[in-house]
Amino acid sequence: MKIGDKVRFLNEVGGGVITGFIGNHLVNVENEDGFDVPMPIREVVVIETDDYNIAKPEKHTTPNVEREEEPADKPVTYRPMTIERTGAELVNLYLCAVPVSPLMITESDMDLYMVNDCNYYIDYILLRGENNAWSVMYRGTVEPNMKIFLGTVDRTELNTLENLCIQLLCYKQGKSFLIKPAMSVRLKPDLSKFFKLHTFQPNDFFDEKVQTWEVVRDDKPVRFSHGE
């Protein structure tokens, strides 16, 4: 998520374009009326990324005169270099669950987030299993040192999170890097904790109380993780 991305609001109608960030938890969104609206980062989702594409200039041609396309007429695409953190070369990845209605925890749906706490891009596939059959829940890419919203799981479907698998591929863009092995990590969350408010705690990535499962710790998969 960065300046220029087009987003929509999760909990209300509307959206716009990101114009700036306020601290670590708020983002300014310019709506259709041209006003900046501060919103919590967890309440917006990116629907279109601005890759700084510069539109091709309009051509003014003389009738019956052909000319070759000049280099300046071609679109220019620029993606700024990712800002890396010192000491973040080891892969650390987390899956987090945030209750939608924390005051009614036994009736609450759960928002799922993926947190990438390293300098690598991570392509992921989140699978859920029943017996020996697996199906894809979410797939995508989480950028370095970012968290992304995966989706909301209805309380009636929380039991489908009992047996999870996350497959990962880590890399960097636009520069050389130390190769990391592809990983496949099994998670077995304790579902009873979804209904106990004291098991949700804030962490370095959320001000809200959340449940957190380590997926990868310092380049090593956390096998059959049950969380804390």
matplotlib code that plots the C-alpha trace (Angstrom):
import matplotlib.pyplot as plt

x = [0.0, 1.5, 0.7, -1.2, -2.9, -6.7, -8.5, -12.0, -13.3, -14.1, -16.7, -18.5, -19.3, -16.7, -13.0, -10.4, -6.7, -4.0, -2.4, -0.3, 0.1, -0.4, 1.9, 1.8, -1.9, -3.8, -3.9, -5.2, -7.6, -8.7, -12.4, -14.4, -15.2, -11.5, -11.5, -8.8, -10.4, -8.2, -8.9, -7.4, -5.1, -6.9, -10.2, -9.1, -8.1, -6.1, -8.1, -5.7, -2.0, -0.5, 2.6, 3.4, 2.3, 2.6, 0.0, 1.1, 1.0, -1.7, -0.3, -1.0, -0.6, -0.8, -3.2, -1.6, 1.8, 3.2, 5.8, 7.5, 6.7, 9.2, 10.7, 9.1, 5.7, 6.0, 4.6, 7.1, 6.7, 8.6, 8.3, 10.3, 12.8, 11.5, 12.8, 14.5, 15.0, 18.4, 18.5, 15.4, 17.1, 15.7, 12.2, 9.6, 5.9, 2.8, -0.9, -3.2, -6.9, -8.7, -12.3, -14.7, -16.8, -14.4, -17.1, -19.2, -16.4, -18.5, -20.6, -17.8, -16.5, -12.7, -10.6, -7.5, -4.2, -0.8, 2.2, 5.5, 8.2, 11.2, 12.9, 11.6, 8.5, 6.5, 4.2, 1.8, -1.0, -3.2, -4.9, -7.4, -7.7, -10.3, -9.0, -6.7, -8.5, -7.2, -8.7, -7.3, -8.5, -6.3, -3.3, -1.3, 1.9, 2.7, 5.3, 8.3, 7.6, 3.9, 0.7, -2.3, -5.9, -6.8, -10.5, -13.2, -14.2, -17.8, -18.1, -20.1, -17.0, -14.3, -14.0, -12.6, -9.4, -8.6, -6.1, -4.2, -1.2, 0.7, 3.1, 5.6, 8.2, 10.5, 12.4, 13.5, 12.8, 15.3, 18.4, 20.4, 19.6, 20.3, 18.0, 15.5, 14.0, 10.4, 8.4, 5.2, 4.1, 1.3, -0.8, -3.3, -4.9, -6.6, -10.1, -11.4, -9.3, -11.4, -14.1, -11.9, -11.2, -8.1, -6.4, -6.3, -3.4, -1.9, 1.4, 4.0, 1.7, -1.7, -3.0, -6.1, -6.1, -5.4, -4.4, -1.1, 0.5, 4.1, 4.4, 8.2, 10.7, 14.2, 14.0, 12.7, 9.1, 7.3, 5.8, 2.3, 2.1, -0.7, -0.1, 0.2]
y = [0.0, 3.3, 6.8, 6.7, 3.4, 3.3, 1.9, 1.2, 1.4, -1.9, -0.7, 2.1, 3.1, 4.9, 5.0, 7.1, 7.5, 7.4, 10.9, 10.3, 8.5, 9.7, 7.7, 4.0, 3.4, 6.1, 6.8, 9.9, 9.0, 11.6, 10.9, 11.6, 15.1, 16.0, 15.9, 14.1, 11.6, 10.0, 6.3, 3.4, 1.4, -1.8, -0.4, 0.2, -2.3, -1.7, -2.3, -0.7, 0.0, 3.2, 2.0, 5.6, 4.9, 8.1, 8.2, 8.4, 12.0, 12.8, 12.8, 15.7, 14.4, 16.2, 14.6, 12.1, 12.5, 9.5, 9.7, 7.1, 7.0, 8.9, 7.4, 10.2, 9.1, 5.7, 5.1, 5.3, 3.0, 3.6, 1.8, 3.3, 1.1, -0.6, 0.9, -1.8, -2.0, -2.8, -6.2, -7.5, -9.9, -13.0, -13.9, -13.5, -14.0, -14.0, -14.8, -12.7, -12.8, -9.6, -9.9, -7.7, -7.3, -7.7, -6.9, -9.8, -12.3, -15.4, -14.0, -12.2, -12.8, -12.7, -10.5, -12.3, -10.5, -11.5, -9.6, -9.6, -8.5, -8.7, -7.1, -9.8, -9.9, -13.0, -14.8, -16.9, -19.4, -20.0, -23.4, -25.0, -28.8, -31.3, -34.8, -35.1, -32.6, -29.0, -25.8, -22.3, -19.6, -16.7, -16.1, -13.1, -11.1, -9.2, -6.5, -6.1, -4.8, -4.6, -6.2, -7.0, -7.8, -11.2, -11.4, -11.9, -15.4, -15.7, -17.0, -20.0, -21.0, -20.6, -24.3, -24.4, -22.8, -25.8, -27.2, -24.7, -24.7, -21.7, -22.1, -19.4, -18.0, -15.2, -12.8, -9.2, -7.0, -4.9, -6.1, -9.2, -11.1, -14.2, -17.0, -18.4, -21.9, -22.3, -23.2, -25.1, -24.5, -26.3, -24.4, -25.9, -23.1, -23.8, -22.8, -22.6, -19.5, -17.6, -17.5, -16.3, -12.6, -12.9, -14.9, -11.8, -9.5, -6.4, -6.9, -4.8, -4.7, -4.0, -1.7, -3.9, -7.2, -10.0, -13.7, -14.2, -17.3, -17.5, -18.9, -18.3, -17.4, -16.2, -18.1, -21.3, -22.6, -22.9, -26.4, -27.2, -23.9, -23.6, -19.9, -18.6]
z = [0.0, -1.1, -2.3, -5.5, -4.9, -5.5, -2.5, -1.3, 2.3, 4.0, 6.5, 4.6, 1.1, -0.9, -1.6, -3.5, -4.0, -1.2, -0.8, 2.3, 5.6, 9.1, 11.5, 11.2, 11.4, 9.4, 5.7, 3.9, 1.1, -1.5, -2.2, -5.4, -4.1, -3.7, 0.1, 2.1, 4.4, 7.2, 7.6, 9.6, 7.3, 8.3, 7.0, 3.4, 0.7, -2.4, -5.6, -8.2, -7.9, -9.4, -11.3, -12.3, -15.9, -17.9, -20.6, -24.2, -25.4, -28.0, -31.5, -33.8, -37.3, -40.6, -43.0, -45.5, -43.7, -41.9, -39.3, -37.1, -33.4, -31.4, -28.2, -26.2, -27.4, -25.7, -22.2, -19.4, -16.5, -13.2, -9.9, -7.1, -5.2, -2.1, 1.1, 3.1, 6.9, 8.5, 10.0, 8.1, 5.7, 7.4, 6.4, 9.2, 8.3, 10.4, 10.0, 12.2, 13.1, 14.2, 15.6, 13.7, 16.9, 19.8, 22.4, 21.2, 20.7, 20.6, 17.8, 15.9, 12.3, 11.9, 9.6, 8.4, 7.7, 6.4, 7.9, 6.1, 8.5, 6.2, 3.1, 0.7, -1.5, -0.6, -3.0, -1.0, -1.3, 1.8, 1.7, 4.0, 4.2, 5.1, 5.4, 2.4, 0.2, 0.0, -1.5, -2.0, 0.4, -0.7, -2.9, -3.8, -3.0, 0.2, -0.3, 2.0, 5.5, 4.9, 6.1, 3.8, 4.4, 3.2, 3.8, 6.4, 7.7, 8.9, 12.4, 11.1, 9.0, 11.6, 11.9, 8.4, 9.8, 11.8, 9.2, 7.1, 4.8, 3.5, 0.5, 0.0, -2.5, -1.4, -3.7, -4.3, -7.3, -9.2, -7.3, -6.4, -3.2, -1.3, -2.5, 0.0, -0.4, -1.3, 1.8, 2.7, 6.3, 8.1, 10.7, 13.2, 15.1, 18.4, 17.4, 21.0, 21.4, 18.9, 21.6, 24.5, 24.5, 26.7, 24.1, 21.7, 22.4, 20.6, 18.9, 17.0, 13.9, 15.4, 18.1, 18.2, 20.1, 17.7, 17.5, 15.8, 14.3, 13.3, 9.8, 9.3, 11.9, 10.8, 7.5, 9.1, 8.8, 12.0, 11.6, 12.9, 14.7, 17.3, 18.2, 21.7]

ax = plt.figure().add_subplot(projection="3d")
ax.plot(x, y, z, "-o")
ax.set_aspect("equal")
plt.show()
